[in-house]
């Protein structure tokens, strides 16, 4: 890398994307079923991630079907292993 070059190491996320993510997270956290699900997870010493909450919010909002959310979980799992 030369002196006048900038190394790009971060993903750029738009403000719109961040707002949508916050909306879906808030929607999930306010939903009684999601609250019960995460409480059950904690009893089993499992923890839902923010990505899990975002997926749930997308399903609750009707943006994704349950099948789409399951496929997203499957893709994320395969990418991490």
N, C-alpha and C positions, 0 to 999 in steps of 0.2 A: 504494500500500500504506500502510495506517495504522500507527501506532506499535505497536499491540497485535497486529498480524497477523504471522504467520511465513510467509516465502516457502518453499514446498516445491520444492526443485530436485533432490532425489536420489530415485532409485528405492529403494523399501523392499524388502529381500530377507529372507525368513525364515531362521532358523537351520537349519531342516530343508532348505530349498533349497540353502543353502551346503554342508551336510553331503553332500547327494546329489551336488552338483557335485564336491566333493573326492573322493568315492568313485569317480565315473566317470573323473575325471582320473587318479587312482591306478591304476585298472584299466587304462586305456589305456597309461599309462607303463610298467606292468609287463608288458604284452603284447609278445611277441617280434615279431609281425607289425607292430604299430604302431611299434616301435623300428626295424624295417627300413624301414618306409615313411618315417618322418621322416629316417632316414639317407640314403635316396635323394633326398628333397627337398633336404637340405642339399648334396648333391653337385651339384644343379642350381641352387643358391643360392635355393631356395624355403624358406619357413618355415611350419610348421604352427602355428596359433594355439592358445590354450587352448580356444577354442570348438571347434576341429577335434578336439582331444583329448577333449573332453567328448562330442562326437557319437560318436567312435570307442568310447568307454567305454560309451555307451548301446547301441551295436550289439553290443559284446562281451558285455554283460550280458544281452542278449536283450530289452531294453526297447523298442528300435527295430529295425525291419528296415532293411536297407541302402537300400531305396527311400525310407523315411522320412527317413533321414539325407541322402540326395541331395536330396530335396525341401527339407529345411531349409537346405542349402547354397544351393540355387537361390533360395529366398525371401530369404536374407540378402544374396545378391549383388544381386538386383533391388532390395532396399530401399536398398542403398548406392550405386546408380547411377541 
